[in-house]
Amino acid sequence: MIFAHTLSSRISGIIGSAAIVLLLAGCDIDGGDNLPRVPDQGLFMLADANRHEGDDSAQVAAAVFNDGEPVNLVGGDLFEARTATERVLLKKGGPVEGSYAASLPIDGSVQDVFLDVVHLPVEAREDRWYPIDLLNTDPGPGELVGKSAIVSFPPAVTITAPLPDAVYTSISDVIDINWDPVSEGDLMRILAAVECTDGLATSSYGVVVDNEVQLDMNLDDGNEVISLDKFIYDENVGSGVLKFISDAALVLLQELLNQLSAGNIDPDFLLKTREANPIESTCEIRLFLQRQRPGQFDVAFDDGRVTGSSSAELTVIYLPPVPDN
Amino acid sequence: MTFISVCRWQLFTMLVIFISFTIHADNQQIDGNLLLTGMDAGSTDNFKSGRAISLHYNYYFNNWLAADAGLLLTGKTLEESSEDIVGDYRTNIQTQALLLGVKPRYRLDSPYEFYGRLGLQYWRTELEVEEYFGPGIPEGSSSATDTGYGYYLGLGVAHYVTEKFIVLFELSHFKQLDVFEGDTAYPFDLAINAFSIGVGYRF
């Protein structure tokens, strides 16, 4: 089944967006509201495999929801992501409940990633210290075992402007992002990891700029002009313009940051409660421009959002205005 | 059974026979000890502290060296519960060991002596794992037992309440090697570190 938004999922998306805006009106950033927008009924698959520029591994994140609730894979069931030559088990739980993530080694020739739910009672326990092949209570495969999805990577993203470390001094400034368009029907979006410091305290959080936040953002036309208030907010006013990452992208971006920092990133970087007010702080904004290509998922799923993506990174700096004396 | 393990077993048996034929009614000691133990399987295990008892028989060849034969019995030691992608799990471990070695000592002019223990152990260890997967999925437990060899070390101080009765304080280290070797691709060495207090009787 080729992925396509159904009417019901569009309605769910609109309702979900409204809910998120309401939830974020109070400007709280925590993990409690990080359920992705999934339908209330049916079996829903969420997955993304992202290949970042220059990286020799892809970040893979996946989750399954049943009637809107995340399904925990237990008892030896787990996601397996594989290419023609490599394979990895998604053992790490993501910030989103019921999500799983891993890095999958790839090279430039890899185009497709196969995702399967498998039952591997010994391999699933490999992080335990005791003899897992000798002492193992195997409840047998769960209902999701055998279900699968496949995603393909779109062409790589090449950002041509602005220059790295470009400085902005007002949230009404705009970032004029340019990239080499491919125009093969792929969808574009931006994920951002923002870290701010006012000299005493810090804030870190993740935001997404997609078609719901900015009209026509998803077009692969080579240019997007985005206001800085999509990334920086004033906690005294609220953050109605921002859309904090709330679905598999959160897992994926956290995994990507972990990969890029060689494991030196806070595992809750994108979920931290803010302490410094971003608009009054110096902020480093890591922008990840992502080209997404819808994938295919098993007919056993009622609906899903399964994508392969390629990304490139650009860092810009926000410096707060100097207050008048 | 390998050639090496056969040799170990023969050596162990010969030592026991040797000790039994050389015992006579002087310069002997028995002691019983209560141990506070810490188990370490050398990996990410997280055992709680446990309890054990040990019994030792010593035959003194001379004023500073004795044969040491003993028995170690640990209680069931629980691990802290852990959670991973599979579910919740918790292990517990219990072991018994026969000890055979030597016990050098240094008797002070005061009613104290320092001593050490060094020897081999023949152990029997049982490991059990309980697993829980969540609502609707059957939970369960599984266990396995293994036997093998290892060594033990100890350092202690004894206080002579009288010339017959002794109070002992001791730090001990018991090492079981290659637990479940041959049964699994994931064998481990088990270390038991212990502090003990005991009483002894010289006769």
Boltz contact constraints between the chains, C-beta under 6 A:
constraints:
  - contact:
      token1: [A, 74]
      token2: [B, 87]
      max_distance: 6.0
  - contact:
      token1: [A, 74]
      token2: [B, 133]
      max_distance: 6.0
  - contact:
      token1: [A, 74]
      token2: [B, 134]
      max_distance: 6.0
  - contact:
      token1: [A, 75]
      token2: [B, 133]
      max_distance: 6.0
  - contact:
      token1: [A, 75]
      token2: [B, 137]
      max_distance: 6.0
  - contact:
      token1: [A, 76]
      token2: [B, 86]
      max_distance: 6.0
  - contact:
      token1: [A, 91]
      token2: [B, 85]
      max_distance: 6.0
  - contact:
      token1: [A, 124]
      token2: [B, 86]
      max_distance: 6.0
  - contact:
      token1: [A, 125]
      token2: [B, 86]
      max_distance: 6.0
  - contact:
      token1: [A, 129]
      token2: [B, 41]
      max_distance: 6.0
  - contact:
      token1: [A, 129]
      token2: [B, 43]
      max_distance: 6.0
  - contact:
      token1: [A, 129]
      token2: [B, 44]
      max_distance: 6.0
  - contact:
      token1: [A, 129]
      token2: [B, 45]
      max_distance: 6.0
  - contact:
      token1: [A, 130]
      token2: [B, 91]
      max_distance: 6.0
  - contact:
      token1: [A, 131]
      token2: [B, 180]
      max_distance: 6.0
  - contact:
      token1: [A, 131]
      token2: [B, 184]
      max_distance: 6.0
  - contact:
      token1: [A, 131]
      token2: [B, 186]
      max_distance: 6.0
  - contact:
      token1: [A, 133]
      token2: [B, 184]
      max_distance: 6.0
  - contact:
      token1: [A, 133]
      token2: [B, 185]
      max_distance: 6.0
  - contact:
      token1: [A, 134]
      token2: [B, 144]
      max_distance: 6.0
  - contact:
      token1: [A, 134]
      token2: [B, 183]
      max_distance: 6.0
  - contact:
      token1: [A, 134]
      token2: [B, 184]
      max_distance: 6.0
  - contact:
      token1: [A, 135]
      token2: [B, 129]
      max_distance: 6.0
  - contact:
      token1: [A, 135]
      token2: [B, 142]
      max_distance: 6.0
  - contact:
      token1: [A, 135]
      token2: [B, 144]
      max_distance: 6.0
  - contact:
      token1: [A, 137]
      token2: [B, 131]
      max_distance: 6.0
  - contact:
      token1: [A, 137]
      token2: [B, 140]
      max_distance: 6.0
  - contact:
      token1: [A, 137]
      token2: [B, 142]
      max_distance: 6.0
  - contact:
      token1: [A, 139]
      token2: [B, 133]
      max_distance: 6.0
  - contact:
      token1: [A, 139]
      token2: [B, 137]
      max_distance: 6.0
  - contact:
      token1: [A, 139]
      token2: [B, 138]
      max_distance: 6.0
